[in-house]
Amino acid sequence: MPIQTSRRLAIISAWCCACLFAVSATVFGQAPANPSANLSLKLQGIDIELDEDGAWHAIYATGTQTVSFPDRRGVNNAYVIAEERAKAAIARWFAQTVETGRLFTEASAELEKTMLTRGTGNDGVTKTAQRNLETSLTETFSSGASAVLRGVTILEQSYDEKGEEVSVKVGISRTTIAAARGVQQSMQPSRGAGRGAAAGAPASVVREDVVRPGSEVRTGRTLPGAGPASTVRPFTAARGAVRALQLRSQAEWDVYVRSGEKPVDIPANPDVVYGAAWVSWNDWLGR
């Protein structure tokens, strides 16, 4: 009997530990290990988690930095640099601007000598010509990247005292992006309510609907040149129309919005209206 009781206690203890791990993983936003539920796509510098249907779930990147002075300030400074390098790796993966150039130069110089000889029995004129040709080829390369990253979370920080190096792992996921966007929207004042009240018009409810690709919603946000409840063009169709404009930056998008040429069913603030479907300005403009 005591042996059977000990085995039962061991089984119950192992089951409780497994449940505790699953709950902890859920609280910290990490799914339990399940090969059939998530796939991992490892690229140079970043790691992408994919759902079983192939949609991305989370993106991770790790940055490192050598510690020049191993005191508290030196380690903290290294942590900051490593964090920025990790975020830059994600931004570069989203989109990069690469420029290259070649400069070819050629220089030619000719030298001609004439020598006159007399009184030696071999009188005559001797001429020599020399040409010097110098060529050079210079190649230049440069790249840059910029992206708006929402919901960035520091997941791990470590310091290798022996190697005098720190590493920082950061990540973004659909959950953290949606949470950051929701907090940002809740802190923004309602646009249009003040103008409506001043004109004596009844106040309208501003609703932030989540727009998914291929769907249409009615939103209470007033669009330029439209009524208070306008049909918003589906995200994929709107993004395709905007990419055809070949705008190069968010600043050019703002100029286009103010020009009055923008269709009324494409919102001026797509990063707010399209909710979870929104990725980044580079994705919106096709950069």
Legacy VTK file of the C-alpha trace (Angstrom):
# vtk DataFile Version 3.0
C-alpha trace
ASCII
DATASET POLYDATA
POINTS 287 float
0.000 0.000 0.000
2.695 2.588 0.787
4.367 1.880 -2.598
1.122 2.381 -4.529
0.401 5.566 -2.585
3.854 6.949 -3.497
3.297 6.185 -7.190
-0.065 7.959 -7.135
1.490 10.997 -5.478
4.246 11.057 -8.092
1.706 10.930 -10.951
-0.417 13.691 -9.385
2.702 15.844 -8.824
3.814 15.473 -12.459
0.311 16.351 -13.704
0.210 19.489 -11.507
3.620 20.610 -12.792
2.436 20.209 -16.386
-0.697 22.269 -15.692
1.330 24.960 -13.931
3.666 25.225 -16.946
0.746 25.574 -19.340
-0.864 28.312 -17.219
2.440 30.199 -16.873
3.028 30.035 -20.612
-0.449 31.424 -21.280
-0.012 34.301 -18.806
3.271 35.422 -20.383
1.896 35.193 -23.923
3.840 32.080 -24.898
2.017 29.027 -26.178
2.979 25.620 -24.714
5.242 23.480 -26.842
3.025 21.894 -29.466
4.668 21.095 -32.784
1.312 20.869 -34.545
0.134 24.285 -33.339
3.108 26.531 -34.214
5.885 26.518 -36.770
9.116 28.478 -36.510
10.759 30.211 -39.469
14.337 31.104 -38.568
15.985 33.737 -40.725
19.250 35.565 -40.304
18.885 37.679 -37.184
15.156 37.089 -36.582
12.802 34.252 -35.689
9.202 34.157 -36.924
6.515 32.007 -35.344
3.818 30.820 -37.733
0.425 29.365 -36.976
-0.520 26.029 -38.479
-2.350 27.881 -41.284
0.856 29.741 -42.225
-0.083 33.150 -40.749
2.569 34.862 -38.656
2.013 34.951 -34.914
5.123 36.595 -33.467
8.498 37.968 -34.586
11.615 37.872 -32.415
15.084 39.369 -32.805
18.188 39.326 -30.624
20.798 42.061 -30.452
24.253 41.880 -28.875
26.770 44.468 -27.752
30.257 44.286 -26.283
30.630 45.865 -22.845
33.496 48.379 -22.943
33.455 49.158 -19.209
32.059 46.339 -17.020
30.476 48.609 -14.428
26.762 49.218 -13.912
26.596 52.167 -16.300
28.605 50.371 -18.985
26.371 47.294 -18.819
23.182 49.385 -18.953
24.462 51.316 -21.967
25.269 48.037 -23.705
21.728 46.810 -22.989
20.287 49.900 -24.703
22.457 49.453 -27.795
21.640 45.737 -28.023
17.913 46.485 -27.767
18.100 49.031 -30.583
20.016 46.571 -32.754
17.330 43.937 -32.221
14.551 46.355 -33.192
16.578 47.503 -36.212
16.827 43.875 -37.370
13.030 43.629 -37.413
12.719 46.944 -39.260
15.267 45.843 -41.868
13.370 42.606 -42.403
10.152 44.542 -43.075
11.666 46.751 -45.782
15.044 48.119 -46.789
16.208 50.859 -49.103
19.394 49.723 -50.824
21.533 51.987 -53.004
24.605 51.066 -55.007
26.891 53.015 -57.329
29.922 52.547 -59.533
32.547 55.116 -60.524
34.999 54.248 -63.299
37.879 56.611 -64.060
40.611 56.404 -66.675
43.659 58.629 -66.921
46.081 58.550 -69.862
49.439 60.289 -70.124
51.829 60.221 -73.098
55.538 61.050 -72.941
57.704 61.408 -76.072
61.495 61.805 -75.999
63.812 62.808 -78.918
67.598 62.337 -78.714
70.109 63.786 -81.260
73.534 62.137 -81.467
76.558 63.679 -83.326
80.311 63.102 -83.560
80.245 59.533 -82.382
80.107 57.850 -85.743
76.500 57.002 -85.112
74.957 60.361 -85.822
71.197 60.335 -85.857
67.973 61.108 -84.125
66.369 58.651 -81.718
62.766 59.003 -80.647
60.965 57.128 -77.829
57.310 57.322 -76.861
55.747 56.193 -73.608
52.103 56.017 -72.603
50.864 55.592 -69.017
47.262 54.441 -68.521
45.656 54.352 -65.087
42.174 53.027 -64.430
40.165 52.695 -61.224
36.752 51.293 -60.301
35.005 52.411 -57.126
31.823 50.715 -55.892
29.631 52.149 -53.119
26.843 50.446 -51.216
24.397 51.830 -48.665
21.150 50.637 -47.134
18.579 52.044 -44.757
15.342 51.011 -43.113
12.567 52.666 -41.124
9.438 51.181 -39.607
6.848 51.949 -36.944
6.965 49.063 -34.473
4.048 48.797 -32.064
3.890 46.522 -29.064
7.638 45.840 -28.844
8.395 43.793 -25.727
11.750 42.954 -24.162
11.681 39.197 -23.551
15.196 38.373 -22.368
18.307 40.171 -21.135
21.578 38.455 -20.332
25.134 39.477 -19.520
28.099 37.213 -20.228
30.730 38.401 -17.778
33.401 36.114 -19.223
32.813 37.223 -22.789
31.967 40.811 -21.702
28.896 40.872 -23.935
25.195 41.493 -23.388
22.265 40.221 -25.425
18.679 41.456 -25.576
15.789 39.586 -27.171
12.761 41.624 -28.241
9.552 40.587 -29.917
6.254 41.748 -31.337
3.101 39.722 -31.854
-0.421 40.270 -33.091
-1.553 40.430 -29.467
0.946 43.111 -28.381
0.353 45.172 -31.541
-3.417 45.146 -30.982
-2.961 46.038 -27.301
-0.627 48.960 -28.085
-2.966 50.255 -30.794
-5.951 49.993 -28.451
-4.203 51.998 -25.733
-3.126 54.620 -28.268
-6.666 54.969 -29.620
-8.148 55.260 -26.139
-5.810 58.176 -25.368
-6.729 60.116 -28.521
-9.606 62.631 -28.277
-12.659 61.967 -30.381
-12.373 63.874 -33.651
-15.438 65.629 -34.993
-17.387 65.727 -31.718
-16.333 69.286 -30.918
-17.222 70.570 -34.385
-20.602 68.869 -34.289
-21.448 70.319 -30.903
-20.406 73.803 -31.979
-22.676 73.652 -35.016
-25.595 72.433 -32.959
-25.519 68.991 -34.553
-26.154 65.944 -32.370
-23.009 64.237 -31.149
-22.223 60.979 -32.932
-20.568 57.937 -31.443
-17.100 57.311 -32.785
-16.603 53.588 -33.084
-13.226 51.926 -33.694
-14.140 48.757 -35.582
-11.575 46.130 -36.405
-11.369 45.829 -40.177
-10.110 42.520 -41.485
-8.926 41.998 -45.061
-11.804 41.391 -47.446
-14.498 42.800 -45.172
-16.455 46.047 -45.058
-17.662 47.788 -41.930
-19.596 50.899 -41.062
-17.701 53.261 -38.875
-18.767 56.365 -37.008
-15.521 58.154 -37.948
-16.195 60.993 -40.390
-14.209 60.778 -43.606
-13.316 63.849 -45.698
-16.124 64.594 -48.145
-18.451 61.896 -46.796
-21.307 61.593 -44.355
-20.933 60.587 -40.706
-21.381 56.877 -41.555
-19.331 56.030 -44.660
-18.455 52.648 -46.117
-14.760 51.945 -45.694
-13.081 50.159 -48.586
-11.719 46.718 -47.610
-8.144 46.832 -46.379
-6.609 44.789 -49.205
-8.380 46.787 -51.923
-7.528 50.126 -50.295
-3.890 49.155 -49.860
-3.673 48.095 -53.519
-5.073 51.428 -54.669
-2.625 53.346 -52.462
0.364 51.306 -53.615
-0.491 52.168 -57.216
0.149 55.834 -56.332
3.833 54.995 -55.621
4.060 57.348 -52.667
7.447 57.195 -50.997
6.751 58.232 -47.400
4.082 59.005 -44.841
4.725 62.709 -45.465
3.754 62.291 -49.138
0.650 60.402 -47.996
-0.346 63.387 -45.815
0.103 65.727 -48.774
-2.052 63.436 -50.908
-4.782 63.391 -48.242
-4.838 67.197 -48.057
-4.966 67.498 -51.849
-8.600 66.363 -51.930
-7.892 63.672 -54.552
-8.215 60.765 -52.099
-11.366 58.631 -52.537
-13.818 59.074 -49.683
-13.937 55.358 -48.886
-10.186 55.218 -48.134
-9.555 56.589 -44.619
-7.009 59.313 -44.025
-5.814 57.499 -40.901
-5.675 53.853 -42.008
-3.399 52.881 -39.112
-6.282 53.635 -36.740
-9.329 52.620 -38.777
-8.125 49.215 -40.006
-7.240 47.949 -36.545
-5.607 44.506 -36.458
-5.310 44.342 -40.263
-2.833 47.238 -40.233
0.868 46.271 -40.520
2.995 49.381 -41.097
3.271 52.481 -43.286
5.860 50.765 -45.473
3.394 47.934 -46.078
0.564 50.420 -46.766
2.604 52.389 -49.318
4.291 49.323 -50.821
7.779 50.398 -49.874
LINES 1 288
287 0 1 2 3 4 5 6 7 8 9 10 11 12 13 14 15 16 17 18 19 20 21 22 23 24 25 26 27 28 29 30 31 32 33 34 35 36 37 38 39 40 41 42 43 44 45 46 47 48 49 50 51 52 53 54 55 56 57 58 59 60 61 62 63 64 65 66 67 68 69 70 71 72 73 74 75 76 77 78 79 80 81 82 83 84 85 86 87 88 89 90 91 92 93 94 95 96 97 98 99 100 101 102 103 104 105 106 107 108 109 110 111 112 113 114 115 116 117 118 119 120 121 122 123 124 125 126 127 128 129 130 131 132 133 134 135 136 137 138 139 140 141 142 143 144 145 146 147 148 149 150 151 152 153 154 155 156 157 158 159 160 161 162 163 164 165 166 167 168 169 170 171 172 173 174 175 176 177 178 179 180 181 182 183 184 185 186 187 188 189 190 191 192 193 194 195 196 197 198 199 200 201 202 203 204 205 206 207 208 209 210 211 212 213 214 215 216 217 218 219 220 221 222 223 224 225 226 227 228 229 230 231 232 233 234 235 236 237 238 239 240 241 242 243 244 245 246 247 248 249 250 251 252 253 254 255 256 257 258 259 260 261 262 263 264 265 266 267 268 269 270 271 272 273 274 275 276 277 278 279 280 281 282 283 284 285 286
